[in-house]
């Protein structure tokens, strides 16, 4: 795939994101205009790729931090679930033991 086609494919992929960052929005508009006229200068290409890298590297870092937080919270929730399941087992055994004593006492 020629370089401009790959750049156009990247620009189309980036366009699918809801981007609010002004710098990337400007770079996206500029590269789309350059691609439309069929003449992307090396400076335009580099500026666009730099803007994409800056935005998506930051976006990726944020996503990884969020993922670590969610994983930590899930680990806590799983531990709580495990503990409650164990507590439930103890409560069931107590009920069974007390019911057995009460049945025996009733039989006497």
C-alpha positions as CSV (number, residue, x, y, z in Angstrom):
1,X,0.0,0.0,0.0
2,X,1.6,3.3,-1.0
3,X,2.4,5.7,1.8
4,X,-0.4,8.2,1.1
5,X,-2.9,5.4,1.1
6,X,-1.6,4.2,4.5
7,X,-1.8,7.8,5.7
8,X,-5.3,8.1,4.4
9,X,-6.3,4.9,6.1
10,X,-4.8,6.1,9.4
11,X,-6.6,9.5,9.1
12,X,-9.9,7.6,8.4
13,X,-9.3,5.5,11.5
14,X,-8.5,8.5,13.7
15,X,-11.6,10.3,12.4
16,X,-13.7,7.5,13.9
17,X,-12.7,8.7,17.4
18,X,-14.6,11.5,19.1
19,X,-11.6,13.8,19.6
20,X,-12.0,17.0,21.6
21,X,-8.3,17.9,21.6
22,X,-7.9,21.1,19.6
23,X,-4.4,20.2,18.4
24,X,-5.3,16.9,17.0
25,X,-8.6,18.3,15.5
26,X,-6.5,20.9,13.7
27,X,-4.0,18.3,12.5
28,X,-6.8,16.0,11.4
29,X,-8.5,18.8,9.3
30,X,-5.2,19.8,7.8
31,X,-4.2,16.2,6.8
32,X,-7.7,15.5,5.4
33,X,-7.4,18.7,3.3
34,X,-4.0,17.7,2.1
35,X,-5.1,14.2,1.2
36,X,-8.2,15.6,-0.6
37,X,-6.0,17.8,-2.8
38,X,-3.6,14.8,-3.4
39,X,-0.5,16.6,-2.2
40,X,0.7,15.9,1.4
41,X,4.0,17.6,2.1
42,X,6.6,15.9,4.4
43,X,6.0,18.7,6.9
44,X,2.3,18.1,6.9
45,X,2.8,14.4,7.3
46,X,5.2,14.8,10.2
47,X,3.0,17.3,12.0
48,X,0.0,15.0,11.7
49,X,1.9,11.9,12.8
50,X,3.3,13.9,15.8
51,X,-0.2,15.1,16.8
52,X,-1.5,11.5,16.5
53,X,1.3,10.1,18.6
54,X,1.0,12.8,21.3
55,X,-2.7,12.3,21.6
56,X,-2.9,8.6,21.5
57,X,0.1,8.0,23.7
58,X,-1.6,10.1,26.4
59,X,-4.9,8.5,25.7
60,X,-3.3,5.0,26.1
61,X,-1.6,6.0,29.3
62,X,-4.9,7.1,30.7
63,X,-6.6,3.9,29.6
64,X,-3.9,1.8,31.2
65,X,-4.2,3.7,34.5
66,X,-8.0,3.2,34.4
67,X,-7.6,-0.5,33.7
68,X,-5.2,-0.9,36.7
69,X,-7.8,0.8,38.8
70,X,-10.6,-1.4,37.6
71,X,-8.5,-4.5,38.0
72,X,-7.7,-3.5,41.6
73,X,-11.4,-2.9,42.3
74,X,-12.3,-6.2,40.8
75,X,-9.7,-7.9,42.9
76,X,-11.3,-6.3,46.0
77,X,-14.8,-7.3,44.9
78,X,-13.6,-10.9,44.3
79,X,-12.0,-11.0,47.7
80,X,-15.3,-9.7,49.3
81,X,-17.2,-12.3,47.3
82,X,-14.9,-15.1,48.5
83,X,-15.1,-13.9,52.1
84,X,-18.9,-13.7,52.0
85,X,-19.2,-17.2,50.5
86,X,-17.0,-18.5,53.3
87,X,-19.2,-16.7,55.9
88,X,-22.3,-18.1,54.3
89,X,-20.8,-21.6,54.6
90,X,-20.2,-21.1,58.3
91,X,-23.7,-19.8,58.9
92,X,-25.2,-22.8,57.1
93,X,-23.2,-25.2,59.3
94,X,-24.3,-23.3,62.4
95,X,-28.0,-23.6,61.3
96,X,-27.6,-27.3,60.6
97,X,-25.9,-27.9,64.0
98,X,-28.5,-25.9,66.0
99,X,-31.4,-27.6,64.0
100,X,-29.9,-31.0,64.8
101,X,-29.7,-30.1,68.6
102,X,-33.3,-28.8,68.5
103,X,-34.6,-31.9,66.7
104,X,-32.9,-34.2,69.2
105,X,-34.3,-32.1,72.1
106,X,-37.8,-32.3,70.6
107,X,-37.6,-36.1,70.3
108,X,-36.7,-36.4,74.0
